[in-house]
Amino acid sequence: MGSFRQPMRHWLLLVAGCLALAGCARREPLSLRMVRSEMQRCPDAAFLDGQEGNLKWNYTTGLELDAFLEVYGVYGGADILDYVSSWYERIIAPDGTIGGKYSLEKYNLDHICPGRTMLHLSAIAPQPKYEAAADTLLRQLRGQPRTGAGAFWHKAVYPGQVWLDGLFMAEPFYAEVALARGADSLWNDIALQFRVAAEKTFDPATDLYRHAWDESRAMFWADPATGQSAHSWGRAVGWYAMALVDVLGVFPAEHPERAALEDILRRLLETLPRYADPATGMWYQVLDCPGREGNYVEATCSAMFTYVYLKADRLGLYRSDARKLYRKLVRTFLREEADGSVTLERCCAVAGLGGKQMRSGTFEYYIGEAVTENDPKGVGPFIRASLEYEK
């Protein structure tokens, strides 16, 4: 009997210790809990978004690590800073060359996004190589192919196509470079990107923005008259809204284009409640088809919109009951695990248009894409929304 009691005592102490740790975790703010949960699930950032340890210059990793840095800035934690800096240390060579299969000649706006996080990291721990890498990304934007109206193509392989996703990928980085380097001439171009994207993707029947627009109107997913894709995809509109509120956070107050950008944001935030699910207050995968059979309330776009409402309220751009909205987000999508970690449920894994997969942009296409948990495209905005709430 004595030989059994001693291991049993150790086991009980271990269980008690785990429960105590879980209890401590539950008392932490949710932004920090989500960061800790993700670091527990992926001890190396090279495993975020299913990368399996491969270093890839990827917007999803950059998006999530930027949220981690924001949490570090508020709550500290040397391990959080080390987690972020380790990924950038490995993927940026000493001379500033960007690794992870980055290629300037692809003119892929997705590849600008991790540069914003790099700027934030450089402000904490400056290194010449980060400045050199930022120069490369700015050189990409300066050479980025454009539509006749001046909007960036989403990628070189998508000629003439403007995707709402691209506004978040490029414009916050572009704006922070303009701010840091005193490049006032860039603000006009930044405003132009938002205005053209809004004009070309706006659907007057819904007061929403469609996922993308094809200047040639030749793509199989494009309406032959408008060039627009078939639907307003929740996350695409979320990308646009996040980009807009983030840029307005640094956009010069006296600039003549600022009022137009504020107006776009205000009209969008006035429209979105019409498309929310009455039961949860959250938004659907196919934004312009609320309640349609097969459609579902989706976490990434809901986290994005919640973040935008919270930040717009804090900046005085749009007043709303954003704190109540955040609590709905948590109730709808967050699951607590036994170990105190948290999980974000019902994230659309990926969606796009055209490409090798011949993605059609139909309702059936969007609802048929995989649904997953803890996708960086939801986790990053959730962390940022949590920080806004905690402020």
ZAMARGU-4260 file (C-alpha; in steps of 0.2 Angstrom, whole numbers, plus 5000, padded with zeros to 4 digits):
<rodrens>
0) 5000/5000/5000 | 5014/5012/5004 | 5022/5010/4987 | 5005/5016/4979 | 5003/5031/4991
5) 5019/5040/4986 | 5016/5040/4967 | 4998/5044/4970 | 5003/5059/4981 | 5014/5065/4967
10) 5000/5063/4955 | 4988/5073/4966 | 5001/5087/4968 | 5004/5087/4949 | 4985/5088/4946
15) 4983/5102/4959 | 4998/5111/4951 | 4990/5110/4934 | 4973/5116/4940 | 4982/5131/4949
20) 4991/5135/4933 | 4975/5134/4923 | 4966/5145/4936 | 4980/5158/4935 | 4978/5158/4916
25) 4960/5161/4917 | 4963/5177/4927 | 4975/5183/4913 | 4967/5195/4900 | 4961/5186/4885
30) 4974/5194/4873 | 4988/5187/4883 | 4979/5170/4885 | 4977/5168/4867 | 4996/5172/4864
35) 5001/5159/4877 | 4989/5147/4870 | 4996/5148/4852 | 5014/5147/4859 | 5009/5132/4868
40) 5001/5124/4852 | 5016/5130/4841 | 5032/5132/4852 | 5040/5139/4836 | 5032/5152/4825
45) 5038/5142/4810 | 5023/5130/4814 | 5010/5143/4814 | 4997/5141/4800 | 5002/5123/4797
50) 5019/5127/4791 | 5027/5112/4799 | 5043/5121/4803 | 5046/5128/4786 | 5051/5146/4785
55) 5040/5154/4773 | 5038/5173/4771 | 5019/5172/4774 | 5006/5185/4777 | 4997/5174/4790
60) 5013/5172/4801 | 5016/5191/4800 | 4998/5195/4804 | 4998/5184/4820 | 5016/5189/4826
65) 5011/5207/4824 | 4997/5204/4837 | 5009/5195/4848 | 5021/5211/4848 | 5006/5222/4852
70) 5003/5211/4867 | 5021/5212/4872 | 5020/5231/4871 | 5006/5231/4884 | 5010/5216/4895
75) 5028/5213/4892 | 5035/5195/4892 | 5053/5192/4886 | 5047/5175/4879 | 5034/5183/4868
80) 5047/5195/4861 | 5059/5181/4858 | 5046/5170/4849 | 5043/5184/4837 | 5061/5190/4834
85) 5067/5172/4832 | 5056/5170/4816 | 5062/5186/4809 | 5081/5183/4814 | 5080/5167/4804
90) 5070/5173/4789 | 5080/5189/4786 | 5098/5187/4781 | 5112/5199/4788 | 5112/5209/4772
95) 5093/5211/4773 | 5088/5198/4760 | 5071/5191/4763 | 5071/5172/4763 | 5056/5160/4764
100) 5054/5160/4745 | 5050/5179/4744 | 5052/5186/4726 | 5050/5204/4722 | 5047/5200/4704
105) 5031/5191/4709 | 5023/5208/4715 | 5013/5199/4727 | 5004/5211/4739 | 5002/5197/4752
110) 5021/5198/4754 | 5021/5215/4760 | 5011/5211/4776 | 5025/5203/4786 | 5035/5219/4783
115) 5024/5229/4795 | 5028/5217/4809 | 5046/5219/4805 | 5044/5238/4806 | 5037/5236/4824
120) 5050/5223/4829 | 5064/5235/4822 | 5057/5249/4833 | 5059/5238/4849 | 5076/5230/4843
125) 5083/5240/4829 | 5094/5231/4816 | 5101/5238/4799 | 5095/5222/4791 | 5077/5226/4795
130) 5079/5243/4787 | 5086/5235/4771 | 5072/5222/4770 | 5059/5236/4772 | 5068/5245/4757
135) 5065/5230/4747 | 5047/5229/4751 | 5045/5248/4747 | 5054/5245/4731 | 5041/5231/4727
140) 5027/5243/4730 | 5035/5257/4719 | 5035/5244/4705 | 5019/5236/4708 | 5009/5234/4692
145) 4993/5245/4693 | 4976/5246/4684 | 4972/5261/4673 | 4965/5270/4689 | 4981/5267/4698
150) 4976/5253/4710 | 4988/5239/4713 | 4986/5223/4705 | 4984/5209/4719 | 4998/5199/4711
155) 5008/5199/4695 | 4999/5183/4690 | 4982/5191/4693 | 4984/5205/4680 | 4971/5220/4682
160) 4963/5212/4698 | 4960/5222/4713 | 4956/5211/4729 | 4950/5219/4745 | 4963/5207/4754
165) 4977/5217/4746 | 4972/5233/4755 | 4977/5226/4772 | 4992/5217/4765 | 5000/5233/4758
170) 4992/5249/4765 | 4996/5248/4784 | 5015/5245/4779 | 5014/5259/4766 | 5007/5271/4779
175) 5019/5267/4792 | 5034/5269/4780 | 5027/5286/4775 | 5025/5291/4793 | 5042/5285/4799
180) 5052/5292/4784 | 5042/5308/4782 | 5037/5303/4764 | 5022/5314/4763 | 5020/5311/4744
185) 5015/5293/4748 | 4999/5298/4757 | 4990/5303/4741 | 4994/5285/4734 | 4988/5277/4750
190) 4971/5286/4749 | 4970/5282/4731 | 4971/5263/4734 | 4957/5264/4746 | 4946/5275/4735
195) 4948/5265/4719 | 4945/5248/4728 | 4929/5255/4736 | 4923/5262/4720 | 4926/5247/4709
200) 4920/5234/4721 | 4905/5243/4728 | 4888/5234/4726 | 4874/5247/4727 | 4861/5234/4730
205) 4868/5229/4747 | 4879/5244/4751 | 4894/5231/4753 | 4910/5228/4744 | 4912/5213/4733
210) 4928/5202/4736 | 4937/5208/4720 | 4936/5217/4703 | 4944/5212/4687 | 4948/5227/4675
215) 4947/5217/4660 | 4931/5209/4665 | 4938/5193/4656 | 4940/5182/4672 | 4927/5168/4673
220) 4922/5174/4690 | 4919/5192/4685 | 4903/5200/4680 | 4905/5204/4662 | 4897/5221/4665
225) 4904/5227/4682 | 4920/5216/4683 | 4915/5212/4701 | 4915/5195/4709 | 4899/5187/4713
230) 4898/5190/4732 | 4904/5200/4747 | 4915/5188/4756 | 4916/5191/4775 | 4934/5191/4777
235) 4938/5201/4762 | 4927/5215/4768 | 4936/5212/4785 | 4953/5215/4777 | 4947/5231/4769
240) 4940/5238/4785 | 4955/5233/4796 | 4966/5241/4784 | 4956/5257/4784 | 4955/5259/4803
245) 4973/5255/4805 | 4979/5268/4792 | 4967/5281/4799 | 4976/5279/4815 | 4992/5286/4807
250) 4985/5296/4792 | 4988/5315/4794 | 4974/5324/4801 | 4975/5339/4790 | 4977/5329/4774
255) 4963/5333/4761 | 4960/5315/4758 | 4957/5310/4776 | 4938/5315/4776 | 4934/5304/4761
260) 4943/5289/4770 | 4933/5292/4786 | 4917/5293/4776 | 4920/5276/4768 | 4923/5268/4785
265) 4908/5276/4793 | 4896/5271/4779 | 4903/5253/4780 | 4901/5252/4799 | 4883/5259/4798
270) 4879/5245/4785 | 4887/5230/4793 | 4874/5227/4807 | 4861/5224/4794 | 4870/5208/4789
275) 4874/5202/4806 | 4866/5186/4813 | 4851/5191/4825 | 4855/5177/4837 | 4874/5180/4840
280) 4877/5197/4833 | 4891/5190/4822 | 4894/5189/4803 | 4892/5176/4790 | 4905/5168/4779
285) 4896/5175/4764 | 4892/5192/4770 | 4878/5197/4758 | 4868/5181/4761 | 4863/5181/4779
290) 4853/5167/4785 | 4854/5158/4768 | 4854/5139/4770 | 4872/5132/4772 | 4879/5149/4776
295) 4887/5150/4793 | 4893/5163/4806 | 4912/5164/4804 | 4925/5168/4816 | 4939/5177/4806
300) 4927/5191/4798 | 4918/5193/4815 | 4934/5196/4824 | 4940/5208/4811 | 4924/5218/4812
305) 4924/5218/4831 | 4941/5224/4831 | 4937/5238/4819 | 4922/5244/4829 | 4932/5244/4845
310) 4947/5254/4837 | 4935/5266/4828 | 4926/5270/4844 | 4943/5273/4853 | 4949/5284/4839
315) 4933/5294/4839 | 4929/5289/4821 | 4913/5280/4824 | 4903/5278/4840 | 4895/5261/4844
320) 4892/5248/4858 | 4908/5239/4853 | 4912/5232/4870 | 4895/5223/4870 | 4900/5217/4853
325) 4916/5210/4859 | 4908/5200/4873 | 4897/5192/4859 | 4912/5187/4849 | 4919/5178/4864
330) 4903/5169/4868 | 4901/5164/4850 | 4918/5158/4845 | 4929/5155/4860 | 4931/5138/4869
335) 4941/5136/4885 | 4951/5120/4886 | 4954/5110/4902 | 4972/5117/4903 | 4967/5135/4903
340) 4971/5138/4885 | 4958/5145/4873 | 4953/5140/4856 | 4945/5150/4842 | 4932/5140/4833
345) 4924/5141/4816 | 4937/5149/4805 | 4937/5148/4786 | 4954/5141/4782 | 4956/5149/4765
350) 4947/5157/4751 | 4951/5166/4735 | 4947/5168/4716 | 4953/5160/4701 | 4971/5152/4702
355) 4975/5134/4698 | 4960/5129/4709 | 4948/5139/4697 | 4940/5146/4713 | 4923/5153/4707
360) 4918/5165/4720 | 4900/5158/4721 | 4890/5155/4736 | 4893/5136/4735 | 4912/5139/4733
365) 4914/5150/4749 | 4903/5138/4760 | 4912/5123/4753 | 4930/5129/4759 | 4937/5120/4774
370) 4933/5126/4792 | 4946/5125/4805 | 4951/5131/4822 | 4964/5144/4828 | 4968/5150/4810
375) 4980/5165/4811 | 4968/5175/4801 | 4956/5174/4815 | 4968/5173/4830 | 4977/5189/4825
380) 4962/5200/4824 | 4955/5192/4840 | 4970/5196/4849 | 4970/5214/4843 | 4951/5215/4847
385) 4955/5209/4864 | 4968/5222/4867 | 4956/5236/4861 | 4943/5229/4874 | 4956/5228/4888
390) 4962/5246/4885
</rodrens>
